Amino acid sequence: MYTFAFMTDVKKPHIIVYTDGASRGNPGPGGYGVILQSGRHRKELSEGFRLTTNNRMELLAVIVALESLKVEGSYVTIYTDSKYVADAVEKGWVFGWAKKRFKGKKNPDLWARFLRIYAKHKVRFIWVKGHADNPGNERCDELAVEAALKPNLKEDAGYQPET
């Protein structure tokens, strides 16, 4: 599935990413948390939204992480507790959804945005069990929940309530 070169090309950075999303009510106030690590460098990102879903925040966390990378073609390993995101990519579902223009799928705006940035890097996903003492995942959960609880949250413009 992955070539040995994924881990040995020293010309491009290898970035370790942890992501998590949270929603208080689903839909409700939500947020995402991201940790980016490369060598000794580490950066944390988070943001909250007034009305959104957990899956939107899980996916947005991944998008924000990839969009914040400075070097195109980076090797990226993303640790996520979201089966929704990890399976959609690793099992190839999202590519089929895209061919059908995401018809009948939730979060088409975010999936289209994801695919644009995903194409610029060499990305693999590793699913981790949530709330299972994984320090990176636990910290991202804290960031996501804190972001969701902040006052004056902005609007998640792409969120569409189910009818």
N, C-alpha and C positions, 0 to 999 in steps of 0.2 A: 504494500500500500504506500509506504513512504520509502524513498530512496535513502541510501546511506549518506549521500551528499547533503541531505537536509541538515545534518548535524556537523558537517565538516567544512563547509564553505566559509572560510575566515574573512572573505571580502565583504560580506554582508553581516550586519549584527543579528544576533539571536536574541529575541525579546521574549520574556516570560510575562504572561498577562493573566491576572485573576479578575473575574467579573462576577457581579451579582446584581440582581434587581429585586425590588420589593414594592409591594402595593398594600396599603392599609384599606382593605375593603374589596378590592379586585372586581369592579373598578373602584378607585378611590385615589387618595393622594399616593404618589409613588415616587421612587427614586432609584438611582443606580449607583454602584460603587465600582471603581476600577483601580487596580494596582498594575503599574508597568515596571518591569525590572530588566535592566541590561547591565551586566557586570555589577559594579558597585552603585550604579544609579538606580534610584527608585522614585516613582511619582505616583501620587494618589489623586484620583479625580472622582467627583460626585456631583449630582444635580438632582433636584426634585421637581415634580410636576403636580399640578392641582388635581387632575382627574386622568387616570391612566390604568393600565393593567400590569400585572406582574410580568407576563410574557413580553410586553412592549419594553419594559424596563430591562429585562434580561437581554433582549436583542439590542437595545440602544446602548447598553454598557459595552457590548462587543464592538459596535459601530464606532463609538467614541474612542475606544482604545485604538482601533486600527486607524482612524482618522488623525489621531494625535502622533502617529509615528512619523519621524522626520525623513527616514531613508526608504525610498521605494525599493521593493524587492527584499525587504527584511524577512527573515525566518522567524515566525511567530508561533509560539505554543500558547494556546488559550485554555485555561482551566476554568470550567464553569459547572455549576450544579444544575444547569438548565438542560434537561433532555430535549426540550422543544428546540433549542438552538443547536446543540451538539448533534443530535440525530438528523435534523434538517440538512445540515452541511455534510457531516461525515457519511451519511447514508445516501447523499445525493438528491434528496427530495426537492430542495430549493431550486435546483437547476431545472427540474421538470416543471415546477410551479412557474418559474420564469418563462419557460417556453409557452405556457398557457396564460401568460400575463397575470399570474396570481389569481385567476378567476376562482372565486369561492374560498379563497384563503384569507386568513386574518393578517393584518399588518402589512399589506402590500407595499405601502410607502417605505417602511423600514427595511423590508426584504430587498427592495430595489436599491435602496441606499447601501445596504450591506454588500450586495453583489458588486457594486461599483468600486468600493474600497477593497473588498476581498481580492479582486482581480489584480491588485497592485502589489500583493505580498504572497509569500508562501506560508500558508496558515494551516495548522492542524489543531483540532479540538481534543481535549481530554476531559471527560465527564468525571466530576468528583461528587461524592455524596454530600449534600448540604447538611450543615449543623453536625458535622462528624469530626470535629477537632482538626480541620485543615486550616492552619493559621491564615493563609492568603484568602481563602473563601470566607472565613469568619470575619476578617477585617473588612472585606468588601460588603458583607452583610451589614456590618455596623455602619459603614459609609452610606449604604443605600437607605437604611432605616432612618438615620439621622437626616439625610437629605429630604426624605418624604415628610418628616415632621417639622421642617422649617416653615416659618410664616411666609406669606406672600409668594407662594409657589407660582411658577409660570405655567402657561397653558401648553399641553401636549397637542399641538395643532393637528397631528395626524390621527389622534384617537377618534374612533367612531363607535358610539354606543351600539350594542346589538339591538336590532329591531324585532 
